[in-house]
Amino acid sequence: MNFANLPFKEACKLPIWVRGKCKIAHLGQGKIIIKGQIKTGMIGIGNSDPVRSFYSKSFLDVQGTLEMEEGVILRRGINLSIASFAKLALDKNVIIGDNSTIISWDSIHIQSYTRIGNNLLMMDTDFHYVMNRETRMIKANHAPIVIGENNWIGGWCVVKKGTQTPKGTIVAGPYSMIGKNYVGKIPEYSMLAGSPAKLIMEGVQRVENVRTENMLKVFFKTHDESFIVSDKMNIDNFCMA
């Protein structure tokens, strides 16, 4: 695999740490581009937990381009396939959950601070073609995917070709499926669920600030009522690290 933008003096810093068993196919055909200042361990592959993925194996088939920024984590059991003419771009602090599968024949872009749960299936292609018998029309079997900034996609969800989501989208519920352009059709910070997914709630944001989460854990040990965030507190600072 070719680290396209890394001279030896930066590659020797070991910017990507791989944990657990990981097989790499077509070594030397694809290229990995790391954007930003090169640091040791700035990207992780194979991080695991003792429940969902400790014994899983990761598989990377990068014949095209894999572009990553600092803080990207591909957890253990990841199955990643990028065709020779395709690209997968993972922005800053994107985390892909355990045992997830991502296949790109076109283009997939996951924007910064997006979190994806375990056992995701994301494909920008259907592989097959379908003909309309009346019009004799055959549409392309692939279309780019763009997942917006600060999205949360829960475990066991499916993301199909042509999906585009606005900032702060939450896809909730196992086996929910998204497969169209939602930008301009739903507000930012909306929740989708179902197969196919539908809008079920607006104006919600996942809490991803570790200090806030720890505070809430302590609060709910002794309280049954909901916690109300002070109107003096900045919501983004409260919810995000």
NORLIN-V544715 format. One record per run of one state. SS is the DSSP state (alpha for helix, beta for strand, coil for the rest). FROM is the first residue (numbers start at 1). TO is the last residue. If there is no record, write none. Layout:
ss=SS from=FROM to=TO
ss=SS from=FROM to=TO
This chain:
ss=coil from=1 to=1
ss=beta from=2 to=3
ss=coil from=4 to=7
ss=alpha from=8 to=11
ss=coil from=12 to=15
ss=beta from=16 to=18
ss=coil from=19 to=21
ss=beta from=22 to=25
ss=coil from=26 to=30
ss=beta from=31 to=34
ss=coil from=35 to=42
ss=beta from=43 to=47
ss=coil from=48 to=57
ss=beta from=58 to=62
ss=coil from=63 to=64
ss=beta from=65 to=68
ss=coil from=69 to=72
ss=beta from=73 to=75
ss=coil from=76 to=78
ss=beta from=79 to=82
ss=coil from=83 to=86
ss=beta from=87 to=90
ss=coil from=91 to=94
ss=beta from=95 to=96
ss=coil from=97 to=100
ss=beta from=101 to=104
ss=coil from=105 to=106
ss=beta from=107 to=110
ss=coil from=111 to=114
ss=beta from=115 to=116
ss=coil from=117 to=120
ss=beta from=121 to=123
ss=coil from=124 to=124
ss=beta from=125 to=125
ss=coil from=126 to=130
ss=beta from=131 to=131
ss=coil from=132 to=137
ss=beta from=138 to=138
ss=coil from=139 to=141
ss=beta from=142 to=142
ss=coil from=143 to=144
ss=beta from=145 to=147
ss=coil from=148 to=151
ss=beta from=152 to=153
ss=coil from=154 to=157
ss=beta from=158 to=159
ss=coil from=160 to=163
ss=beta from=164 to=164
ss=coil from=165 to=169
ss=beta from=170 to=172
ss=coil from=173 to=176
ss=beta from=177 to=178
ss=coil from=179 to=180
ss=beta from=181 to=181
ss=coil from=182 to=182
ss=beta from=183 to=183
ss=coil from=184 to=185
ss=beta from=186 to=186
ss=coil from=187 to=189
ss=beta from=190 to=194
ss=coil from=195 to=196
ss=beta from=197 to=202
ss=coil from=203 to=209
ss=alpha from=210 to=222
ss=coil from=223 to=234
ss=alpha from=235 to=239
ss=coil from=240 to=241
